[in-house]
Amino acid sequence: MKKYNRRKFLGLATAGLAILAGCGKSGDETLVDKITGKNQILNLYDNITRDAGEAISDWGFSAFIRYSGKTILFDAGTHPGILEHNTKMLGADLTTVDIAVLSHNHSDHIGGFDYLLKVNPDFKLFLPNDVNIGGKAEFYADMDRKYPRGYRYRHPNTEFVTEHTEIAPGVVLIATTSPLAGSFWKYPPYENETRFNEMPELSLALEGEDGQVSLISGCSHSKIEEIIKETKKYLGKNVLLVIGGFHQSPYSSDYITNIAKMMKDELGVRHVAPTHCTGEEAIKIFKDIYKENFHYFGLGSRLSL
């Protein structure tokens, strides 16, 4: 794949570049028969990449989802310019987005919303109920002039989610909090004793016609196994497929192996498509354990749901 300097890419000419229709090994297509095949998820922004054509890889995550006549953008990556470029290369029209979801308040999932707001003011935005929300990314200072910041959460059609919530038929936000990430406060009324605020996080559950669920996670700071348990408990249905960042990179191979086996054997997750912050070593471990039910989902990949 041709490599670009991401700080210079905004000047690239895009005329004549082919739109990527899909990528990934043939095993990715097994989900078409195992789920409904009527809905689709596209990876628009990721640091994991194998063959994404002219799309630009970068640390972050964003997924473009077609589900039961709705278009959903789950997270938006780090920089709006890279998201804009990738939508053009991968054929994702953000003017059609009905619903946007931010999984959590980290810059590698937030930044691209500036581009979405630029091209589409008419979507519903769902946010985790985080007191710190609205911070700006610190990266790509020389590229930021095109995208004014500071307004992305003043969108008039915004809702902060405090509990598990169905936001459209078959579309459910799973609200969790992370004991591993958050912020310390010593402002009143906590001036005498510092308070740690756990970071709220949203994951997206999509119910299939067969009664099983596809679950998309941004970074799983709440721990991927806990998000799965909450989803199963709330919906009373099996989680068939888990997609996204599992955040296993800080852990040992033994720990990761145990999590993968737990998901497969105890929690009944039949298919996995880990990416982003899962980590390269962890992705290999999940592939070894899930074998043919492992699905590559790097930048530019598509899966039928």
N, C-alpha and C positions, 0 to 999 in steps of 0.2 A: 504494500500500500504506500502511495506517495505521502511523504511526511511534510507537514507545514509548520512554520513558526506561528503559534496561535496568537502572538501579539501582532502579527502582520496580516492575518487572514481576512480582515474586513476589507482589504483592498483587492482581494481575489476577484477575478471576473468569473461569474457563474454561468454566463451564456454558454449553451451547448453541452453542459455537464449532464450526464445521464442520471435520471432518478432511479434510486435503488429499489427494486421491487421486492427484495427479500434476501436473506442470507442465512448461513448456518448449515450445519451438516444435515443430511437427509433424516437423521433420527429426530430432528426437531419437529418433523411433520407427524410423528406418531400421535401427538395430542389431538389432531383433527378427528381421529376415530374414537379416541377415549373420552373426549368431552363433547360439546355440541358442534364445534366447528363454525358456528354462526358469528361469533365475536372474535375480536383480535386485539392483541397488545403489541406495540412496536416500541423498541428501545431507542429513544431519541437522543440520549445524553449519557455517556458512560466512559469510565476509564478502562473498562475491559473491552477489548476489541480484537477482532481476528480478520475480518474482511468486510469493512464498512464502506468501501468505495471512497468517495470524496468527502464523506462525513468526517468530522474532526473529533477525535477522542480527547477527553479532558476529565479531570477528577470531578465527579458529581453524578447525578442520576435524574432522569426524567422518562416517563412512560406515557405514550399516546394510546388511548384505549377506545375502541368502538364496542359498545355494549348495548344491546337491545334498543337501537335507534339513538342512543346518547353518545356524545363524544366527551371523553374525560381526559384531562391532563393531570397526571399524578406526579407531583414535583416538577421542577423546571431547570435543574442543573445550576451551574455556578455563574455563567456569564450569558447575558441576553444575546450577545452577538454570535456566540457559538451555537446557542439554541436556534437562532434565526437561520444560520447557515445550514444546520443539520435538518431543520424542517424542510428546507428547499431541496436538499440532496436526497432526503428519504421520502419525500412526497406526503408530508403531514401538514394539513392546512389548519392552522390554529384559529382561523376565523370561524371555524365550525365548532369550537369547544363550547359545550354547554355547562360543564362542571369542571372546576379545578380544585385540587386538594394539595395542601402542603403537609408533608408527613411530620416535619419537626423543624425547629428553629436553628438550622445550620446553613451556612452560606452556600454549600455545594448542592443545596436543594431549593434555594430561594431565588437566586439571582435572575434566572430566566423569566420570572413573572413580569419583569419590566417590559420584556418584548411582547409577552401575551397581552398585557394591558395596552400596549401601543397599537396592536392590530385588532383587538377584540375587547371592547368595553362591556359586552353584554353576557358575561358568563356569571355563574354563581361560584363564589370562592369560599371554601371551607378551610378553617385554620385550627390548629391545636390551641387550647386555651392557655397560652404561655405568656406570662407577664413581660417577658423580654422580647416579644416578637416585634419585628420591624427593623431590626439591625441591618446594616448594609455589608455586603461582601467587601473585603479589603484587597481583592486581587484586580489585576488588569487595569491599573490606573490610566494607562495611555489609551485605553479603548472605551472609557466610560462616558466620553462626551456625548455619544450618540443616544445614550439612555439615561435621562434624568432619574435620579433615585429619590427615595423618601416618600413616595406616594402609593406604593403598591398595596398597602393595607388600608388605604382610605377608599378603596373600591366600595361603591354604594351598596353592592349586593354581597356582603360578607357575613359569614356566620362563624363564631367561635364554638367549637364542639367540646363539650365537657363530659359526654358519656357516649356509649355505643349508640349509633343513630343510623336509621335507614334514610338515605337522602334521595332515593329514587327507587322504583320497584326493583328489588334484587340487588341494589347497591347499598352496602352497609359500611359505615366507618367504625372501626374498632379503636376505641380510645384507651390508651395505656399510659403509664408514666414510668420513666426510667430512674431507678435508684443509682445508676452508674454515671449519669450525666445530668447536669443542671447548673444552678447558680447559687452563690452564697449572698445573703442579704443581712445588713446590719442597720438599715434605715429603720426609723420608728414604724411599727411598735417593737422592733426587734433589736433596739440599740443595746440592750443589756445581755442579749444572748443571740449569737449569730444563727440565722436560719438557713438551712439548705432547701431550696426549692427543686424538687425532682422535675426533669424535663418532660412535658407532655408530648405524646406522639400519636399520630393517626396512621392506621393501616387500612387498606381497602379490600373488602371482601365482596366478591361477585358470585351470586348464586347461579348455578347452572340448571338447565331444564331437568337434569337427572337427579336434582336434589343435593348435589355436592358443590363444594365451594372452591373457587380460586382465590388465593390470598396474595396481595401485593404489599410488600414492606419497603419503606425507603431505606432505613438503616438498622432497624431492630435494636435500637439502644435499650429498649425494654426487655430484650432477650427474645429471640425468634421463637423459642419453645413456649414462652409465656404468652406471646401474641397468638400463637396457634391454639393454646389452651383456652384463652379468652374467647376466641372466635368460635370454637367448638361449643363452649359452654353457652354463649349467648344465642347462637343460631340453632343449636341442637342438631347440627349437620356435620358430616365429615369434611375435612379439608383435603381435597384431592390434589391440589397443586399449590406450591408456594414459590413465588417469584420475587426477586429483588435483592437488596442488601441484607445479608444475615449477620454482618459485623463480627466475623470470627477471626479476623486478622490479629487481634491481640493475644490469642490463646494458643496453647500447645496443641500439637497434632493429636494427642490422646484425648484432650478435652473436646476438640472438634469432632473426632471420630465418635465419641459418646453422644454428642448432640445429634449428629447425623443418624446414628442408630436409633436414638430415642424418637426422632421425627418419623422414621420409617417403621419401626417395630411397635412402639408404644402409642404414638399419636396418630398413626395410620395415614400419614402423608405419602401418597403413592408416587407423586412426581415433584421434582425440584428443578428450579431454574435460577441458581444463585449468580449474583453479579456484584459490581461496584465494591462496597466495603467488605464483602465476604472474604476477600483475600485470595490470591492465586493458589496458595497451598491448600486452603480450605476448599476451594472449588474442585481441586483434584481429588480430595478426600470424598466429597459428596459424589463426584463422578464414579469413584471406585465402589462406593457403597450402593448407589442407586442404579448403576450400570445403564441398561437401556431406558430407564425411567429418569435419567439425568438429561436435561435439555440446556444446551448452550444458549445464553441470552445476553451476549455482548451488544455493543453499539450496532444499530441497524438490524438486529434480529427481530423476527416476528413469531409469535405463537398464536395459534387458534385456541380460543377458550370454550 
